[in-house]
Amino acid sequence: GLNAALKSAEEGFEVVLVEKEAELGGSMRSTFTMADRSDPQAYLKVLIEKVRSNDRITVLSGSCLKSTTGSVHSRCMTSRNSSQRAPRSSHR
């Protein structure tokens, strides 16, 4: 999810990342060893910082997608744990 969000934002798309947990990271949060012996927690920290600092990515933590309207390139979403609607955007 985090890598996909970053890649999409780099391609010029506005991204809304809806995360049901309070913190980003998914199953990587409980990964402490990698085959190449790199530090997955350090990688995750950098990845989360990149996502949070990207102006094209809106993060809705502690939320679940309730509804969407619109087309593939112009969608409006409402999360379950928030009455806020994610901004309507179109791809560039």
Residue frames as a rotation matrix with the C-alpha (Angstrom) as fourth column:
GLY 1
0.549 0.836 0.000 0.00
0.836 -0.549 0.000 0.00
0.000 0.000 -1.000 0.00
LEU 2
0.520 -0.394 -0.758 2.67
0.150 -0.832 0.535 2.55
-0.841 -0.392 -0.373 0.95
ASN 3
-0.600 -0.787 0.140 4.83
0.233 -0.005 0.972 1.85
-0.765 0.616 0.187 -2.09
ALA 4
-0.297 0.585 0.755 1.78
0.953 0.135 0.270 1.91
0.056 0.800 -0.598 -4.39
ALA 5
0.717 0.563 -0.411 0.69
0.619 -0.785 0.003 5.25
-0.321 -0.257 -0.912 -2.91
LEU 6
0.112 -0.775 -0.622 4.14
-0.011 -0.626 0.779 6.75
-0.994 -0.080 -0.079 -3.46
LYS 7
-0.718 -0.388 0.578 4.43
0.504 0.283 0.816 5.43
-0.480 0.877 -0.007 -7.01
SER 8
0.110 0.862 0.495 0.97
0.991 -0.136 0.016 6.77
0.082 0.488 -0.869 -7.91
ALA 9
0.738 0.111 -0.666 1.79
0.324 -0.923 0.205 10.17
-0.592 -0.368 -0.717 -6.42
GLU 10
-0.293 -0.928 -0.228 5.08
0.059 -0.256 0.965 10.24
-0.954 0.269 0.130 -8.36
GLU 11
-0.637 0.138 0.758 3.07
0.758 0.292 0.584 9.57
-0.141 0.947 -0.290 -11.53
GLY 12
-0.938 0.194 0.288 0.99
-0.104 -0.948 0.300 12.69
0.331 0.251 0.910 -10.82
PHE 13
-0.089 0.957 -0.278 -2.10
0.330 0.291 0.898 11.17
0.940 -0.011 -0.342 -9.23
GLU 14
-0.259 0.173 0.950 -3.76
-0.870 -0.470 -0.152 12.45
0.420 -0.866 0.272 -6.08
VAL 15
-0.432 0.000 -0.902 -3.85
0.138 0.988 -0.066 9.55
0.892 -0.152 -0.427 -3.61
VAL 16
0.181 0.464 0.867 -6.09
-0.919 -0.235 0.317 8.90
0.351 -0.854 0.384 -0.62
LEU 17
-0.568 -0.455 -0.685 -4.64
-0.127 0.872 -0.474 6.16
0.813 -0.182 -0.553 1.57
VAL 18
0.364 0.771 0.522 -7.29
-0.781 -0.052 0.622 4.70
0.507 -0.634 0.584 3.87
GLU 19
-0.592 -0.646 -0.482 -5.77
-0.177 0.688 -0.704 2.69
0.786 -0.331 -0.521 6.74
LYS 20
0.444 0.859 -0.255 -7.96
0.053 0.259 0.964 0.84
0.894 -0.442 0.069 9.22
GLU 21
0.231 -0.447 -0.864 -5.24
0.954 0.281 0.110 0.81
0.194 -0.849 0.491 11.89
ALA 22
0.868 0.067 -0.492 -4.12
0.275 -0.890 0.363 3.90
-0.414 -0.450 -0.791 13.80
GLU 23
0.116 -0.920 -0.376 -0.64
-0.453 -0.385 0.804 3.61
-0.884 0.077 -0.461 12.31
LEU 24
0.683 0.013 -0.731 0.63
-0.722 0.170 -0.671 2.96
0.116 0.985 0.126 8.79
GLY 25
-0.304 -0.948 0.092 2.80
-0.946 0.312 0.085 -0.05
-0.109 -0.062 -0.992 8.03
GLY 26
0.559 0.647 -0.518 0.54
-0.714 0.694 0.096 -3.09
0.421 0.316 0.850 7.99
SER 27
0.978 -0.135 -0.156 2.26
0.182 0.923 0.339 -6.44
0.098 -0.360 0.928 8.46
MET 28
0.229 -0.952 0.205 5.68
0.293 -0.133 -0.947 -4.80
0.928 0.277 0.249 8.04
ARG 29
0.315 -0.051 0.948 5.29
-0.755 -0.619 0.218 -3.44
0.576 -0.784 -0.233 11.59
SER 30
0.720 -0.013 0.694 5.82
-0.534 0.629 0.566 -6.96
-0.444 -0.778 0.445 12.91
THR 31
0.856 -0.517 0.025 8.69
0.383 0.599 -0.703 -7.83
0.348 0.611 0.711 10.56
PHE 32
0.829 -0.559 0.008 12.09
-0.358 -0.520 0.775 -7.64
-0.430 -0.646 -0.631 12.20
THR 33
-0.241 -0.922 0.305 14.35
-0.094 0.334 0.938 -9.63
-0.966 0.197 -0.167 9.89
MET 34
0.692 0.359 -0.627 14.78
-0.635 -0.111 -0.764 -9.66
-0.344 0.927 0.151 6.13
ALA 35
0.889 -0.332 0.316 16.47
0.418 0.870 -0.262 -12.19
-0.188 0.365 0.912 3.87
ASP 36
0.419 -0.757 0.501 19.09
0.417 -0.330 -0.847 -9.60
0.807 0.564 0.177 2.88
ARG 37
-0.097 -0.411 -0.906 19.66
0.987 0.080 -0.142 -8.77
0.130 -0.908 0.398 6.58
SER 38
-0.658 -0.050 0.751 18.49
0.117 -0.992 0.037 -5.17
0.744 0.112 0.659 6.11
ASP 39
-0.896 0.314 -0.313 16.48
0.291 -0.116 -0.950 -3.48
-0.335 -0.942 0.013 8.87
PRO 40
-0.434 0.791 0.431 12.79
0.755 0.058 0.653 -3.56
0.492 0.608 -0.623 7.89
GLN 41
0.373 0.596 -0.711 11.79
0.888 -0.451 0.089 -1.17
-0.268 -0.665 -0.697 10.68
ALA 42
-0.371 -0.574 -0.730 14.26
0.232 -0.819 0.525 1.47
-0.899 0.026 0.437 9.47
TYR 43
-0.939 0.073 0.337 12.97
0.335 -0.027 0.942 1.02
0.078 0.997 0.001 5.90
LEU 44
-0.068 0.997 -0.044 9.37
0.945 0.078 0.317 1.31
0.319 -0.020 -0.947 7.11
LYS 45
0.145 0.064 -0.987 10.12
0.665 -0.745 0.050 4.50
-0.732 -0.664 -0.151 9.04
VAL 46
-0.773 -0.502 -0.387 11.61
0.030 -0.638 0.769 6.14
-0.633 0.583 0.509 5.93
LEU 47
-0.784 0.527 0.328 8.70
0.522 0.272 0.809 4.93
0.337 0.805 -0.488 3.77
ILE 48
0.173 0.874 -0.455 6.09
0.984 -0.171 0.045 6.33
-0.038 -0.455 -0.889 6.17
GLU 49
-0.135 -0.300 -0.944 7.94
0.347 -0.907 0.239 9.67
-0.928 -0.296 0.226 6.30
LYS 50
-0.971 -0.237 0.039 7.92
0.103 -0.263 0.959 9.83
-0.217 0.935 0.279 2.48
VAL 51
-0.396 0.903 0.167 4.18
0.802 0.251 0.542 9.10
0.448 0.348 -0.823 2.36
ARG 52
0.289 0.558 -0.778 3.29
0.898 -0.441 0.018 11.62
-0.333 -0.704 -0.628 5.07
SER 53
-0.239 -0.471 -0.849 5.41
0.193 -0.880 0.433 14.37
-0.952 -0.060 0.301 3.50
ASN 54
-0.860 -0.044 0.508 4.06
0.507 0.037 0.861 13.91
-0.057 0.998 -0.010 -0.04
ASP 55
-0.743 0.560 -0.366 1.57
-0.418 -0.815 -0.401 16.68
-0.523 -0.145 0.840 -0.90
ARG 56
-0.430 0.586 -0.687 -0.30
-0.770 0.159 0.618 14.39
0.472 0.794 0.382 -3.29
ILE 57
-0.478 0.230 -0.848 -1.07
0.327 0.942 0.072 11.79
0.815 -0.243 -0.525 -0.61
THR 58
-0.091 0.542 0.835 -3.86
-0.864 -0.459 0.204 12.19
0.494 -0.703 0.511 1.94
VAL 59
-0.774 -0.214 -0.596 -3.70
0.074 0.904 -0.421 9.65
0.629 -0.370 -0.684 4.78
LEU 60
0.169 0.845 0.507 -6.87
-0.806 -0.178 0.565 8.66
0.568 -0.504 0.651 6.66
SER 61
-0.793 -0.513 -0.329 -5.66
-0.199 0.728 -0.656 6.54
0.576 -0.454 -0.679 9.60
GLY 62
-0.878 0.469 0.094 -8.05
0.067 0.317 -0.946 4.60
-0.474 -0.824 -0.310 11.82
SER 63
-0.162 0.820 -0.549 -10.58
-0.805 -0.432 -0.407 4.60
-0.571 0.376 0.730 8.99
CYS 64
-0.557 0.107 0.824 -12.40
0.418 0.893 0.167 2.25
-0.718 0.437 -0.542 6.70
LEU 65
-0.974 0.180 -0.136 -13.77
-0.210 -0.503 0.838 3.05
0.083 0.845 0.528 3.27
LYS 66
-0.450 0.887 0.102 -17.52
0.033 0.131 -0.991 3.60
-0.892 -0.443 -0.088 3.52
SER 67
0.594 0.678 0.434 -18.44
0.505 0.106 -0.857 4.72
-0.627 0.728 -0.279 0.02
THR 68
-0.671 -0.719 -0.182 -17.07
0.269 -0.464 0.844 6.04
-0.691 0.518 0.505 -3.24
THR 69
0.610 0.790 0.068 -18.66
0.357 -0.198 -0.913 7.99
-0.708 0.581 -0.403 -6.05
GLY 70
0.377 -0.431 -0.820 -17.41
-0.703 -0.710 0.050 9.13
-0.604 0.557 -0.570 -9.41
SER 71
0.922 -0.113 -0.371 -15.28
-0.248 0.564 -0.788 7.60
0.298 0.818 0.492 -12.12
VAL 72
0.621 -0.745 -0.243 -11.86
0.769 0.639 0.008 5.97
0.149 -0.192 0.970 -12.12
HIS 73
-0.332 -0.848 0.413 -10.09
0.760 -0.500 -0.416 9.31
0.559 0.176 0.810 -12.59
SER 74
-0.621 0.185 0.761 -12.33
-0.420 -0.899 -0.124 11.45
0.661 -0.397 0.636 -10.41
ARG 75
-0.079 0.522 -0.849 -13.51
0.536 0.741 0.405 9.85
0.841 -0.423 -0.338 -7.21
CYS 76
-0.180 0.082 0.980 -14.93
-0.743 -0.664 -0.081 11.12
0.644 -0.743 0.180 -3.94
MET 77
-0.262 -0.007 -0.965 -14.68
0.343 0.934 -0.099 8.91
0.902 -0.357 -0.242 -0.85
THR 78
0.321 0.357 0.877 -16.14
-0.759 -0.457 0.464 8.90
0.566 -0.815 0.125 2.62
SER 79
-0.658 -0.587 -0.471 -14.45
-0.156 0.718 -0.678 6.99
0.736 -0.372 -0.565 5.42
ARG 80
0.146 0.772 -0.619 -16.41
0.499 0.483 0.720 5.17
0.855 -0.413 -0.315 8.10
ASN 81
0.071 -0.182 -0.981 -14.67
0.997 -0.026 0.077 6.77
-0.040 -0.983 0.180 11.09
SER 82
-0.767 -0.339 -0.545 -14.87
0.327 -0.937 0.123 10.28
-0.553 -0.083 0.829 9.77
SER 83
0.406 0.914 0.005 -17.64
0.528 -0.229 -0.818 12.48
-0.746 0.334 -0.575 8.46
GLN 84
0.014 -0.494 -0.870 -15.02
-0.542 -0.735 0.408 14.15
-0.840 0.465 -0.278 6.31
ARG 85
0.923 0.181 0.339 -14.99
0.202 0.522 -0.829 13.38
-0.327 0.834 0.445 2.63
ALA 86
-0.114 -0.985 0.132 -11.65
0.617 0.034 0.786 12.91
-0.779 0.171 0.604 0.97
PRO 87
-0.153 0.037 -0.988 -10.97
-0.425 -0.905 0.032 15.65
-0.892 0.424 0.154 -1.55
ARG 88
0.802 0.395 0.449 -12.32
0.281 0.413 -0.866 15.14
-0.527 0.821 0.220 -5.06
SER 89
-0.072 -0.872 -0.484 -9.43
-0.464 -0.400 0.790 14.95
-0.883 0.281 -0.376 -7.45
SER 90
0.964 0.265 -0.014 -8.76
-0.135 0.445 -0.885 14.09
-0.228 0.855 0.465 -11.02
HIS 91
0.360 -0.885 0.294 -5.68
0.700 0.465 0.543 12.58
-0.617 0.011 0.787 -12.49
ARG 92
0.457 -0.300 -0.837 -3.18
-0.392 -0.913 0.113 14.90
-0.798 0.276 -0.535 -14.15
